[in-house]
Amino acid sequence: MSKIKKVVLAYSGGLDTSVILKWLIKNYQCEVITFTADLGQEEELEGLEEKALATGASKAYVQDLREEFVRDFVFPMFKAGAIYENRYLLGTSIARPLIAKKLVEIALKEGADAVAHGATGKGNDQVRFELTVMALAPQLKTIAPWREWELNSRKALLEFARENGIEVPVTQEKPYSCDRNLLHISFEGGELEDPWQEPGPGTYLLTVPVEKAPDQPEIISLEFEQGEPVALNGQKLSPASLLSELNKLGGKHGIGRIDMVENRFVGMKSRGVYETPGGTILYVAHRDLEGICLDREVLHLRDQLVPKYAEMVYNGFWFAPERESLQAFMDKVQTRVWGEVRLKLYKGGVYPLGRRSKFSLYNLDLATFEADDIYNQQDAAGFIRLQGLRLLGSKQDGSK
């Protein structure tokens, strides 16, 4: 412990990280610098610097990373069509490498020996944080207090806070563990620990219940350039602004809510509720535009790689060479995904109504049911016969 002289802590200002800040100082006798990332969680960040300093931090960083988060992490992931276990749009997973990247940058700038995080020993986040540190600055040590201390309950944390003069606002304990950013919010814990129980009303934050969504649909359009959304309803917007506006639209119509039991990287199953309104609209629109822009074999090959890419993100390998190599392929595929999609938002659903692109591969002369001079339907007989040659006799048992 005495070898650690300076630590950079990922700090939210809540009970856990406030206790961790003081605990690091007491147990490692070290200097602690805090870092808080604004990823669009819309929590009150005002006063966090003062709170960190009052708790013992030597310096406190608070950085607005919303544009970088969406531009350099969310959009590249969506260009790859990433979705984990066919349902989860990776809202928490994709935020962790950016937070860890900034921790490393500050640690190197400040000459720190280590970084620290508040992830527990049961979850995926510990893996995501620490793999990023190992990839970017292997000389830095990572401290994970939840794997070291004996403060294993909220009661113990509150007692530690009182004993050490840490101000903790007196609020009713929330039943859920939540993580929020511009892409989504997640809910775990409370009644959700029983997979048979229906989620309570407290799990509706970004989206309205479908029953309360407007009775009239809303029509929108999204424009893409090289697979990235650039305009909503004809208005050019920055990445963070565009996603924020889509969140409002999706939330209004009850879009983007899932309730699932997933497989954590550490080995256990976990039940969670996710609200990803803007991301769901983006996912549907992007996928629809690809249908008109991408060659069949390219699209099918890309789709085979989506589960592997999603696993890399979920498991914390964003800065691994395999993810970066696969990203190069995904980006190449997207060079022809330009165009506009028109969508209907209604009662929890996103329905494509039309799509157009300067790189469209759709050929009306070939697809029409009317008479044409290009496609000779008689050619299909030979095509089918050749395809079926290997099937001739394949069901016979071979006995004589």
N, C-alpha and C positions, 0 to 999 in steps of 0.2 A: 504493500500500500504506500509506503514512504517514497517509492520511485515515481509516483504520480504527483506532479507539481501543478498542472493546469488542465482543466477539463472544460469542454464545451458541451452543454446540456441542451437537448431538444426540450423546450419549455413552453407549456401552455398557460401556466398561471393557475391551474386548478389544484385540487388537493394533492394528487399524486406527485406532480412534478415540483410543487412547492416543497413537499416533504423531501423529495429526492435531492433538491438543491441543498437544503440544510444537512441532509444525511451525508452527502458527498463531502461537504466541508468538514463535518465532524469525524467521519470515518477515514477519510483519505488525507486530512489536514492539507487540503489543496485549494488552489484558487479555482473558482468556477465562473465561467462566462455562459450566459444563457442565449439561446437563439429561438425566436418565435417566427414561424412562417405564416403569412397570410395567403391562404390558398382559396379564399372565398368562403370560409366557414361561417362568416358573418357573426362571429362571437365578438364580444367587446374587447378590442385590443388596446384601447386607450388606458393608460396607466400601468400596463404590464411591465414596462421598463422600470418604473419607480418601485413596483411591487417586488421585482426580481432583486433590485439593488437593496431594498429594505430587508429582504430575506437573506442577504449575504453575498449576492453575486458581485463580482468586481466590475463587470460590464454586461450590458444587455443589448442584444441585436433584435430588432423587429423589422422584417423585410416583407414588402408587398411582392409576391411571386405569382400573382394570378395570371398575368399574360404569359409568363414563361411556362407555367404549369400547363396551360391549355395548348400553347403553340408547340412546345418542345416535347411534351409527354402525352397529353390526351390525344391530340390530332394524329401524331404518328401511330399511336396504338389503334385508333379508329381506321386509319388507312389500311391497317393489316386485318381489319375485320375481327379483332380479338373479342372473344366472349368465352368465359370459363364455364365448363360443364353445360354449355349451350344456353346459359341463362344469365350469368353474372357479368356485368360490363366493367368490372375491375376498378371501381371507383376508389376504394381504399388502396388497393395494390399499387396503382400507378402514381399515387402521391408520395409514397415512401422513398423511392429513389431520389426524388428531387430534394426532400427534406434532408436526407442523409448526405447528398452531394453538397448542400450548403453547409451542413455541419462540418464536413471535411474542409471546405474552402476557408471557413472561419478558423478552424483549428490550425490549419497551416499558416494562415495570416497571423494568428496570435501566438504561434509557437507552442501550442498545447501538446500534451503527451497523449491525451485520450479524448474520446467523445462518450456521451452517455445518453441513454434513452429510457423512457418509461414503459416500454412494452413488457408484457408479462411472459413468463416462461412457457405458457400454453399456446400462445398465438403465433400467427404467421409474421407479424410485424418485426419481431426480434430478428428473424431470418433476413427479412428485406433490408433492414437497417444495416445489419452487420456484414452481409454480403457486399453491399455497396461500399462500405468503408474498406473492406478487404480489397476490392477491385481498384479503388481510387487512391487509397493511402494505406497500404498494408502495415506501415510502420506505426500507425496509430493504434492504441488499445481501445477496446470498447467496454464500457462498464454498464451492466444491466442489473440495477439494484434489486429488481424483483426476483432475480436468481441468487441473490446474496443475503438479503436481510431477513429478519424474522417478523417484519411488519406485514402479516398476511391477512389483514382484514381492515375494513373501513374504520372500525373502532380503534384499532391499533394506530392507524394513520392519524386519526383525529387526536388521540392521546399524545402522540409524538409532536403534532403541531402545537398543541396547548403547552406542552413542556418546553418547547423551543421558541415560543412567542411568535409563531407563524399565524398571521391573520387568515382565518377561514370564514367566509361568509356563511351565516346561519341560514341554510335553505333546506327544503324538504329533499331527501335523497331521491334521486331519479332512479327508476327501476331498470333503466336501460343503459348499456354501454353504447355510446354513439360516436361515429366519426363522420365529419362533414367537410366537404370541399365543393368547388364549383361543379364537379361532375355528379356527386351523389351525397346521400346520407345513409348510413347503415345503423341498424338497431339490433342489439343482441342482449340477452339476459331477460330478467323478469319472467313473465309468463311464456316468453319465447323459448325458454329452456325445455318446455314440454312441447314436442313437435305436433301434438294433437290439439293444443290450445290455439284458438284464434287470436291473432295479434290485437292488442288493445288500441283504443283511439289515440293514445300517445305516440303511436308509430306512424301517424299521418302528420307530416310536417311540410314536405315539399309538394305533395299531391293531395287533392281533395278525394274523398271516397267517390267511386264511380257513380254511386247513386245521387251524389250531389253535384256532379259535373253538369255543365250546361246542356240543355235539351237541343240546342242548335249546333251543328258542326261548324268548324272554323277552317277555312282554306288558307294555306300558306305556301310559299315557294322557297326553295333553298338552291343556291348556286354553288357549284364546286369547281375548283381548279386543281388539277393533279391530285384529286382525291380529297382535298381539304375544303371545308365549307368556307365561303368568303362573303356571302351576302344572304340576307333574310328579307324576303318580300321586296327584292330589288335594292335594298340598302346595304352598302358595304359596311362591315363591322369588324372590329378587331376580334381575335379569337376569344378572349375572355368575355367581351361584350356580347358576341353572338351566342355563346353558350348560355350566358346569363339570361338573355331574352328568350331562348328556347326553353329554359327551365320554367320561366313564368308561363309560357304558353302550354307546355306539357303539364305543369302542375295544375293549371286551371281546368284542364280536361281529364285529370286523373290518369295521366299516362306515365308509364315507367316504373310501376311498383311490382316487385316480386317478393315472394316468400318462399325460401328454399332451405333445404339441408344440403350443405356442401362438404366436400372433403378437404380439410386443411392439410397443408404440406407437412405439418408436424405429426400427422397420423390419425387425428380424431375427426369425427363428424361434428359439424356445428350448424345450428339453425339461425338464420338471420333474415331480416326484412330489409330490403334495399329500395330506395326511391331514386331513380335516375331519369327524370323527365326529359331534360334536353338531350341527354345522351341517347335515349331510346329513339327520339325523333331522328337524330343524326344517323344512328345505326340503320334504321329502316330506309331513310332517304339515300344514303350512300350505297347500300346494297342494291337498291332498285336501279340507281344510275349505272352501276357496274354491269347490270344485265344487258344494257344497250351498247356499252362501250368496250367490254372486254371479250376477247377471243375465247371460245369455249374451252379449249385445252388449258389456256392460261388461267382462266377462272377456276376450273376444276383442280388444277395443281395448287393454286393459292389456297383453295378451300381445304385441301388435305393438310396444309401446313398451319392452318388457323389454330387447331387445338394445341399444337406444340408451342406456338408463339404465345398463346394465352397462358399456358402453364409456366413459361419462362417469366412472364410478368407477375403472375400470381405467386410464384415461388421465390421471387426476389432476384432474378437474374437479368435485370434490365441492363446492367453494364457488363454483362458477360459477352464474350466474343461470338457465341452462337446467336444471341438475340440481335446483336449489331449486324451480323452477317445476314440474318434473315430479314432484318429491316431494310437492308439494301435491295433485296429481292422485292419486298413489298412496295418500296418506293418506286422501283422500276415499273412494276405492274400498274401503278397509279398514274403514270405519265399521260395516259390517254383518257383518264376519268375526268372529263370536263363536261359541264352541262348544268341543266336545271331540272329539278323535280318539283312537281306540284303535289301537295298532300292534303288530306282531310284529317283533322283531329276531332275525335268524337268518342265520348264515353270510354276512355281508357285505351282507345285504339288509334293507330296511325295507318292511314290507308293511302298508298300512292294512287294518284289520279292520272298523272301523265309525266313523261320524261322526254327530254330532247338534248342532243349533244352534237357538236361539230365533228366529233369522232364516232358518230353512231355507225354501228355495223349492221343495223337493221335494214333489210332490203325488201321494200314492199313488192317489187316485181317477183321476188322469190317466194315471199310468204303469202301472197294473195290467194284466196280461194276462187278468184275469177280466172279467166283464161290468160295464159302467159306464153311467151315465146322462149323462155330461158330454161325452165325445168321440164324435162321429159319424164313424165310419170312412169313410162315403161322401163326406164333405167332402174327404178326401185326394185324390180323383180330380181335382176342380177345381183344387186347390192345385198338383198336379203338372203339369196341363195349362198353367196360367198360367206356371209356372216354365220350361216347355219351349218356349214360343212362339218365343223368339229362336233356338232351336236348329233349328227347322223349316227344312230346306233349307240349313243352314249348311255342310254338307259337300259340296254341289254345286259344281262348278267354274265355273258361270256361263256355260259355252259354249252356243251355240245350234246 
